[in-house]
Amino acid sequence: MNNFREKANFIWSIADLLRGHYKQADYGKVILPFTVLRRLDMVLEPTKKQVLAAYQKHKDKKPEVLEPILNGISRVKFHNRSKFDFAELAKDHNNIAANLRNYINGFSISAREIIDYFSFEDQIKKLDEYDLLYLIVKHFADARDKFKVSEPMEMGYIFEELIRKFAEISNETAGEHFTPREVIRLMVNILFANDKDILRKEGIVKTLYDPACGTGGMLSVADEYLHELNSSARLELFGQELNPESYAICKSDMLIKGQNPANIKFGNSFSQDGLEGETFDYMLSNPPFGVDWKKAQKFIKDEHDNKGFAGRFGAGLPSISDGSLLFLQHMISKMKHNGKNGSRIAIVFNGSPLFSGGAGSGPSEIRKWIIENDLLEAIIAIPDQLFYNTGIATYIWIVTNRKETNRKGKVQLINASGNDWENGDKDNPFYVKMMRSLGNKRKEIGDAKNGKPDQIKTITEIYEAFEEGEYCKIFDNEDFGYTRITVDRPKRSEAGEIELDKKGNPLPDSDLRDYENVPLKENVEEYFRREVLTHLPDLPAPRPSPGQFCVYVLKCADESFYIGQTGNFPLRLQQHEKGEVSWTAPRLPVEVIHWEVFDSRNEAVKRENDLKTGFGRKWLKREYSKNSLSAAARQAGAWIDHNKTKTGYEINFTKYFYKYKPLRSLEEIRKDILALEKETGGMIEQILR
C-alpha cells in the first residue's frame, strides 16, 4: 500500500493531455470521474461475463428486481450490464463518445447517480469536441495495473490523493469542500482520544457522520485512523453534501473504499435531512464559515417556532449571515442518548460562534443551552492560515453528552494558535511554515512526516492531560455566563432639574443608558454598588411636582424659616425667588430645606399649622442642625431596570490567554530612529531642514 502516491501521480499525469484546453482548476472534472469509472471497471472485471449472461436472462424484470440479482452476481453493491469495458472502449476510436455513453448507462442506479452528479456528460461533449476523449480513455485503459489494488482502502488513498491535488490547484474553492488533512487528523485524534480502549475491541463497529461532508475527507481520515488502531474494527460512514460535484466525489470515495455509498445523501442538511431520525457515535464537520442560511430560512424558522426543543433548533437561531451554530444544533440532535454510550462531536468554527450576539440573542441562547447542559467539553484554538480559502483564526469545538467524571461541569480551553510564541514562526510548537503557500494556506500542523515535528501529538497530549498550564485553561461552565443589566440615569430638563414621572420618581434618560455584564457567579446588587454607584454622584431627593399638595420650608437670608403649603411647588418657589411673596421678599435669597407631600390640601394645611407651632419650629431647627430634613436626603444616581435583565453566555478566548507585552521605551525608539537616519545617509535630517 506504500506506493499509492506513485499510482496517484501517474493518474495525475494524464491531466497533461488537457493542457491548453482546460484550466488547471478544472482538471479534476475530467480525471476524477474517469478514475471512478476505471476503478469500478476493474472491480467488476472478474464477474463481467456472468453479469452479462444474467442480464440477458433477466432483462425483462423490473429494475427493483433486476438490480439485486445482478449486484449479487457481481458480488459488490453495483454492476454494469453494458457490453463495453475500458478494454473494449479503447478498440473503437471513431465511436468513442457513443460507446462511452452506452457504458455509463449500463451501470446500476447507485453507480450511475454518482457519474450524473459529476455532470460528466458536459465533459464528454467537450473532450469529444477537442478530439481528446479517445486519448483519455486509452490512457486509462492502458493504466490497468494502477487500478489493480489489493484492497479497497488502497484505492481510497489513491483517490483521496487525487482529490487533494486537485483541491490544491483550485485554491479559490478548495476551502469550501476540502479540509487540510492535518486539521482533520487532529480533530479525529481528539475525538477518539478517550475511547481507544473501546475502539481496540475485536470486531467493534461504530458510526460516524458529517452533515457537510464535502469530498469526504473527514470521513476518510477517521476511517483510516480507526483502521490503524484496530484492523478488525469497522467505522460505518454517513454524510450529506449540498454541492453536486463534491457529493459525487464523496460517494465515489465511499464506493471505492467498500463503504455503503447509500449512506451519503445529497441536499441541504437543514431542509432535506437525508438521515432524519438517525443517531451516531461520532460526528465530525467543517461547515462553511460565515455562509448565510437564507435559502432554508423558512424551513428552519418554522421548525424552531413549531417544534421548539422537539426539533433541532429549539435553543435559538443565529444571525441569518452565519449558519455555523445551526450545524452544531443539527449534530447535537443526532446524538445517542443511551447512557454511557452517548456521542462525541468535533466541529471547526471561526471566531464568530464564540462571542457573537448579546444576551438574549440567538447565538447567546444557543451557547447558553450547550453550556448549561454540560455538552461543551473543550475548544482548541488552532493556527491561522491553515485553510486554502481563508487565513482567519479557527477553533475546534469538542461537544459530548458523555464527559468523563473529572470533566463534568468543566470546559477546557487550549491555545494552540502559536500566536504568542516569542520566536514567531521559528520553532513554533504548533505549526510549521510551508515552503510554498497554497492560496491562503501558509501554515500546517506538523504530523511527524517528512521531517516535521509531531505537533498533532503535542496538541492531543495537552487535551488528554487536562491540566492547567501556559496553553491550557480549565473553567467552570458558569464562568462563561453573565447577567446583562440595564443601568439608567435620570433625565434632566434644560434648566438642569431632574424630570419626574407621576409617582415622583426620576425619569430615565435613554441617552445616558448603559449596560453592564455581571459575571454569573457574582451577586448583581453587590456588583452594581461596587462597580457602578461608587463612580456616580448621588441625586437630591425628588421635589414635589405640580399637582401634589405639599408643605414646604424655606430658610431665609436672615436665618428665619418660612413655612407654607401649595398645590404647585415649582411655581410657588419661583414666586418666592422673584420676590413676589411679601414675607420672603425682603429676606431673599431663600433656600428650600424641607418638604412633605400629601394626598389632599386639607392634610397639607393641617401639617402646615403643626409646623408653625412652637413645638413644630423647634423640631425643624433640631432636624436642620442634624442635616436630616428632606432637602438633605439623597438617592442613587443610577438604578437597574430589572425588567430588562437577561442572562448571556460568551467565550472571550483571547482574554483568557492574554499576555501583557510592555511598550518599548522611548530610549529604544530613539536609538532605532537614529539608526534608521544613519542608514538613509542623512536624508531625514535634510527633509527636516
Secondary structure, 3 states (H helix, E strand, C coil): CCCHHHHHHHHHHHHHHHECCECHHHCHHHHHHHHHHHHHHHHHHHHHHHHHHHHHHHCCCCHHHHHHHHHHHHCCCCCECCCCCHHHHCCCCCCHHHHHHHHHHCECHHHHHHHHHCCHHHHHHHHHHCCCHHHHHHHHHHCHHHHCCCCHHHHHHHHHHHHHHHHHHCHHHHHHHCCCHHHHHHHHHHHHHHHHHHHCCCCCEEEEEECCCCCCHHHHHHHHHHHHHCCCCEEEEEEEECCHHHHHHHHHHHHHCCCCHHHEEECCCCCCCCCCCCCECEEEECCCCCCCCHHHHHHHHHHHHHHHHHCCCCCCCCCCCCCHHHHHHHHHCCECCCCCCCCEEEEEEECHHHHCCCCCCHHHHHHHHHHHCCCEEEEEEECCCCCCCCCCCEEEEEEECCCCHHHCCEEEEEECCCCCCCCCCCCCCCCEEEEEEECCEEEECCECCCCCCEHHHHHHHHHHHCCCECCEEEEEHHHHEEEEEEEECECECCCCCECECCCCCECECHHHCEEEEEECCCCHHHHHHHHCHHHCCCEECCCCCCCCEEEEEEECCCCCEEEEEECCHHHHHHHHHCCCCCCCHHHCCCEEEEEEEECCHHHHHHHHHHHHCHHHHHHHHHHHHCCCCHHHCEECCCEECHHHCEEEECCCHHHHCCCCCCCCCHHHHHHHHHHHHHHCCCHHHHHHC
